[in-house]
Amino acid sequence: MSPRKLAAALTLWVLSLTVLHVSLNVRWDDVVNEWRPESERKLNVAYIPVT
């Protein structure tokens, strides 16, 4: 395998993993919520389970 093909394959592999990681691990609804005007934002309230 030539160095140019190897570099292209490695670049494609890293980009593929990056896109997969971002698509699976980012909560896109929270990101979109931050972009909305304050009057349209949803309030996300977390809870602490008490036993």
C-alpha positions in Angstrom: 0.0 0.0 0.0 1.4 3.3 -1.0 1.9 6.1 1.7 -0.7 8.2 -0.1 -3.4 5.5 0.1 -2.5 4.7 3.7 -2.9 8.4 4.6 -6.2 8.6 2.8 -7.5 5.4 4.5 -6.4 6.6 8.0 -8.0 10.0 7.4 -11.3 8.3 6.3 -11.2 6.0 9.3 -10.6 8.9 11.8 -13.4 11.0 10.2 -15.8 8.0 10.3 -15.1 7.4 13.9 -15.5 11.1 14.7 -18.8 11.4 13.0 -20.1 8.2 14.6 -19.0 9.4 18.1 -20.6 12.8 17.7 -23.8 11.4 16.3 -24.2 8.9 19.2 -22.9 10.8 22.1 -24.2 14.4 21.7 -27.6 15.2 23.0 -28.8 17.1 20.0 -32.1 18.2 21.6 -30.1 20.1 24.2 -27.9 21.7 21.6 -30.9 22.8 19.6 -32.6 24.1 22.7 -29.6 26.4 23.4 -30.0 28.0 20.0 -33.6 28.9 20.5 -34.7 32.3 21.8 -35.3 32.3 25.5 -39.0 32.5 25.2 -39.1 29.2 23.2 -36.7 27.2 25.2 -37.8 24.1 27.1 -36.9 23.8 30.7 -35.0 20.6 31.4 -35.4 19.8 35.1 -33.3 17.0 36.5 -34.4 15.0 39.6 -32.6 13.3 42.4 -34.1 10.0 43.3 -34.6 9.7 47.0 -35.0 6.4 48.7 
